[in-house]
Amino acid sequence: MAKLTHLDGKGRAKMVDVGAKPVTRRRAVAGGTVRMKPETAAAIRAGAIAKGDVLAVARIAGIQAAKKAWELIPLCHPLPLDHVAVELEVGEDEVRIRAEASVEARTGVEMEALAAVAGAALCVYDMAKAIDREMTIGNIRLLEKSGGRSGNYKKL
């Protein structure tokens, strides 16, 4: 098993020192879904949710979540993000979310991409909960990453 870099020799949580690492181009893509009743998906697609345009607001929420990842996740480094994009697609009974983050830095942007998906998903739930309290948020995962010492990753 790989050594966990966020633990010191005594097993205590620590922030990783990335000061000696080279600055490289880093990119990460994450995805997730909000499952819902078909009627809820239809209302979102039609723009018939009382709180407003669910997809537009969720896109902004996802971007904001990526920018705040370092404040939400205790051992996450603050990063000067170059780009964050959040895409939402309404299916028959779900909203699919894909987020991409990129930066020139000493550490990766996986947490920012994952936070963007989570933030967008929470926003979808919040905006549509008045008509569907049975929605579920799930399948939030890293889809791909590039840059850095650990190399590239792409989910099959």
N, C-alpha and C positions, 0 to 999 in steps of 0.2 A: 504494500500500500504506500502511496506517495506521502511524503512528510507534509503535514498541514502547516503552511507558512504563517498562519495567524495564531499559532501557539508558541510560547517560549519553552525553554528547557524544562520548566516545571509544570507545563500544561495550562498555563494562564493565557488568556486572550491578550493579543498585542496587535498594534498596527504595524504592518510590514514596512520596513525602511526601503523605499524605492529610489533613494537619492543617487545611488551609484549606477542605476540602470540607464541605458541610453534612451533618448527620446526617439520614438518611432511612430509611424502612422498606425493607429489602432482602429478597428471597426468591429461592431457586434450587431447581430440581428437576433431578435427574440420574437416569440409568437405566443398567442393564448386565445382563449375563447370565452364568451359569455353565452351560456345555453339558456334558452327561454322558450316560452310558448310561441307557437307559430303566429298567434294573433299579436303578440308583442313585437316580434320581428317585423310583421307587416305594418304595424303602427310606426315603428322607427323608420322603415323604408319610406313610408308615406309622409313623414314629417308631422305626424299627428300626436306627438307627445307634448303634454301641457307645458313642460319646462323648457321646451325649445328644440333646437336642432341637435339631437343626441350625438351624431357623428362629428359635427364641427366642435362641439364643446369637449367631447372625449378626446379628440385629436390634440387640442390645446392642453387638456389635463395630462395627457401622456407626455407631451413635451416638457411641461412644468415638472412632472414627477422625475424625469430623467435629470433635469437640472438640480433637483433636490435630493438625489440618491444619497449623496454624502451626508446629508442631514438626517436621513431616515435609517441608514445602515451604519452602525457605530464604527466599524473598522474600514469603511470605504473612504478612499481619498477624494478630496474635491478636485474636479477636473474642469479645465477650460474647454468645454465641448465646442467642436467646430460645426457640428451638424446633428440634428435629431429629426427624424421623420417618423410619423405614425400614420399607418393606413388602417382603415376599418372597412370591412365588407359585411353586409347583411346577407345571411343565408336564410334558408327556410325556417330554422329554429335556433339560430345563433348569430352572434356577431363575432367575426374572426378579426383578430388584431395582430398587426405586424409592426414592429418598431425597429429602427436602425439608428445607431449612434456612432459617431466617429470623432477622433481627436488625435492630435500629435502630443504624446505624453509618455511618461515612464511606466504607466500601468494601464491595464485594459479598461474597456467600457462595457463589459458584460452586464454589470449591475445597473448601469444607466439604461441600457436597452430593456432589461427585465423590469426595472422600475417603471419605464414608460408604458409597457404592456399592462402592468398591474394598475397603474394610475388611470389609464384609459378604461380598463375593465371596471374599476370601481365607479368611475364616472357614468358609464353606461348603466350600471346597476342603480346608482342613485337617481338618475334621470327617469328611469322606467319603473322603479319599484312601486309607484302608486298603482300601476295596472298589473304588475307581476312580481309578487314577493318570492316566487319559487325559482327565480333565476339562479344559476350557479356559475361561478367563475372558476376556470380551471385550465389545465394543460399549459400553464405558463412555463416556457422552456427556452433555452438558448438554441437557436437554429444554426448560427454560424458565427465565427470570430476569426479575425486575422490580425497579425502584428504581434510583436513581443516574442519573448524567449520560448514560450510553449508552442509557438507555431500556429498553424491554421487548424480550424475545426469546422466541420460541416455535418449537421445531422442528416443521416441517411433517410 
